Amino acid sequence: MARIYATRKLPGGALEKLAEEGHDLAVWEGFCAPPRARLLKEVRGANALVTLLDDRVDAELMDAAGSGLKVIAQYAVGVDNIDLEAARDRGIIVTNTPGVLADATADLAMALLLAAARRVVEGMEEVKAGGWRCWNPGYLLGKDLNGATLLVVGFGEIGQRLARRARGFGLEILYTSRKRKPEAEGALGARFVSLDEGLQFADFVSLHVPLTPETHRLLDARRLARMKPGSMLVNTARGAVVDTNALIEALKHGPLFAAGLDVTDPEPLPPDHPLLALKNVVITPHIGSAGMHTRARMAEIVAENVRRVLAGRPPLTPVRPPPGQP
């Protein structure tokens, strides 16, 4: 029997099945992450950790679990909260949940694009506040999608699925990626460009890159200033891919018309954060994968990864070591 510690209860019954199979399963019942001191105490003796993006999984936590820790099963695609080098040095396998959340996240990216472009939230607030007094041709004018250009930054599964949805709205697709993807270009009618070139011509820019040292503040003040006047930014990747202070200035003074954000830096935003005072921003609380079926399927992948590693078998979705490391 192995000891499994999960930092949150997961949708569906996949984790509970591990307990039914005879494993000792402990789950933190709080809505938010367990306090650090409590976490360091409760992971002692764990053979498997089930973690979320807001859990700091570093060498200290791994050592607190002890030498019997075999797997860290991340309930997400991104693993920027996990010290992969420390895990490798300790012989701990790290897994994640790629693929399954691509459609849900692409759906939300499209929803944010539409909501910000057509000022949906701003319009709702007007209605609730009694500001909608009559019909006027110049009231709450937004951005048209048909015939406009979308730049997809990061053309992996999520980026490509967003492109497929965007084509249905008549958007022209540009993309930038570490490697050119001719097959996807043909299937989606997309054109490869450099990031700086795409920013100059795109009416909409959507971010789909992992958070790494190379992508940290990828859109800084210089690059935000290069964006087309009246353009829009959508971010469902990681908040720190964008320089928040520079984003605020771009939304206040141009060139940005609006932004749709599912991720922020910091995250969560404090209630008095200046981003929340802007009318031309739609912000959701990091719910890109929050479809009921998607979240349950993610839990199934987590449970199967744990099950396989504890049985001495290869996991379904191992995370590769950092570049340049064996």
Rosetta blueprint (number, residue, H / E / L):
1 M L
2 A L
3 R E
4 I E
5 Y E
6 A E
7 T L
8 R L
9 K L
10 L L
11 P L
12 G L
13 G L
14 A H
15 L H
16 E H
17 K H
18 L H
19 A H
20 E H
21 E L
22 G L
23 H L
24 D E
25 L E
26 A E
27 V E
28 W L
29 E L
30 G L
31 F L
32 C L
33 A L
34 P L
35 P L
36 R H
37 A H
38 R H
39 L H
40 L H
41 K H
42 E H
43 V L
44 R L
45 G L
46 A L
47 N L
48 A E
49 L E
50 V E
51 T E
52 L L
53 L L
54 D L
55 D L
56 R L
57 V E
58 D L
59 A H
60 E H
61 L H
62 M H
63 D H
64 A H
65 A H
66 G L
67 S L
68 G L
69 L L
70 K L
71 V E
72 I E
73 A E
74 Q E
75 Y L
76 A L
77 V L
78 G L
79 V L
80 D L
81 N L
82 I E
83 D L
84 L H
85 E H
86 A H
87 A H
88 R H
89 D H
90 R L
91 G L
92 I L
93 I E
94 V E
95 T E
96 N L
97 T L
98 P L
99 G L
100 V L
101 L L
102 A H
103 D H
104 A H
105 T H
106 A H
107 D H
108 L H
109 A H
110 M H
111 A H
112 L H
113 L H
114 L H
115 A H
116 A H
117 A H
118 R L
119 R L
120 V H
121 V H
122 E H
123 G H
124 M H
125 E H
126 E H
127 V H
128 K H
129 A L
130 G L
131 G L
132 W L
133 R L
134 C L
135 W L
136 N L
137 P L
138 G L
139 Y L
140 L L
141 L L
142 G L
143 K L
144 D L
145 L L
146 N L
147 G L
148 A L
149 T E
150 L E
151 L E
152 V E
153 V E
154 G L
155 F L
156 G L
157 E H
158 I H
159 G H
160 Q H
161 R H
162 L H
163 A H
164 R H
165 R H
166 A H
167 R H
168 G L
169 F L
170 G L
171 L L
172 E E
173 I E
174 L E
175 Y E
176 T E
177 S L
178 R L
179 K L
180 R L
181 K L
182 P H
183 E H
184 A H
185 E H
186 G H
187 A H
188 L H
189 G L
190 A E
191 R E
192 F E
193 V L
194 S L
195 L H
196 D H
197 E H
198 G H
199 L H
200 Q H
201 F H
202 A L
203 D L
204 F E
205 V E
206 S E
207 L E
208 H L
209 V L
210 P L
211 L L
212 T L
213 P L
214 E L
215 T L
216 H L
217 R L
218 L L
219 L E
220 D L
221 A H
222 R H
223 R H
224 L H
225 A H
226 R H
227 M L
228 K L
229 P L
230 G L
231 S E
232 M E
233 L E
234 V E
235 N E
236 T L
237 A L
238 R L
239 G H
240 A H
241 V H
242 V E
243 D L
244 T H
245 N H
246 A H
247 L H
248 I H
249 E H
250 A H
251 L H
252 K H
253 H H
254 G L
255 P L
256 L E
257 F E
258 A E
259 A E
260 G E
261 L E
262 D L
263 V L
264 T L
265 D L
266 P L
267 E L
268 P L
269 L L
270 P L
271 P L
272 D L
273 H L
274 P H
275 L H
276 L H
277 A H
278 L L
279 K L
280 N L
281 V E
282 V E
283 I E
284 T L
285 P L
286 H L
287 I L
288 G L
289 S L
290 A L
291 G L
292 M H
293 H H
294 T H
295 R H
296 A H
297 R H
298 M H
299 A H
300 E H
301 I H
302 V H
303 A H
304 E H
305 N H
306 V H
307 R H
308 R H
309 V H
310 L H
311 A L
312 G L
313 R L
314 P L
315 P L
316 L L
317 T L
318 P E
319 V L
320 R L
321 P L
322 P L
323 P L
324 G L
325 Q L
326 P L
